[in-house]
Amino acid sequence: MRVIEINPPLQRSADPPELPFQIVGTVELTATERLKLELFFDEVLDEYRSLQTKSVDQYHIYPHFVDLAPPGTGAAEAARKFSCVGLVVEAYRVTGLYLVDTERLPPIGLDLLCDAYPGASTALRRDAFRAMFGLVGDGPWPVLMPGYVFHSMNRHPDDFRRTPYITSEGDEYFPASITIQPN
């Protein structure tokens, strides 16, 4: 399985990764949609190479995507930044598929973020480190979480293609971490 990931750095691997997959989400795509995904990833990889973007300058947690130099603005060249899940959401958006309603995300506290980023949990507890990735203050923040994408993909294809997934508390994990009891 070919993998494209932003750990950081953004990279495309020809070989399967050494770590086992814990969860996989799939979506049937048309040939045109697959081509658009490939072109998107090629474009971002070329952007990072040409600008010699450092790994830390490729990554942003909140918001999930930052375009520092929109085309045609005359701004100095700067690379786009993504969170891991932000890269996925924005790539699919290029194909016309809106996975998650990113305008209506529930607030995420620091403890949950530390769970989501276990390798950086100690550093995330420092204000200056969090601020480098857009997490200003003590939170909570409306962060795009990986569970949201898996919930989005776990819908009927017609629903998936018609509307973005609207998140709920507990959807940060897949399957959801809480169960809502009916009244």
Secondary structure, DSSP 8 states (H G I E B T S, - for coil): --EEEESSSEEEESS--SS--S--------HHHHHHHHHHHHHHHHHHHHHT--GGGGB--SSSEE-SS-TTS-------EE-HHHHHHHHHHHHT---B-TTS---B-HHHHHHHSGGGHHHHTSHHHHHHTT--SS--B----HHHHHHHHTS-HHHHHHS-B---TTTTSSS-SS-----
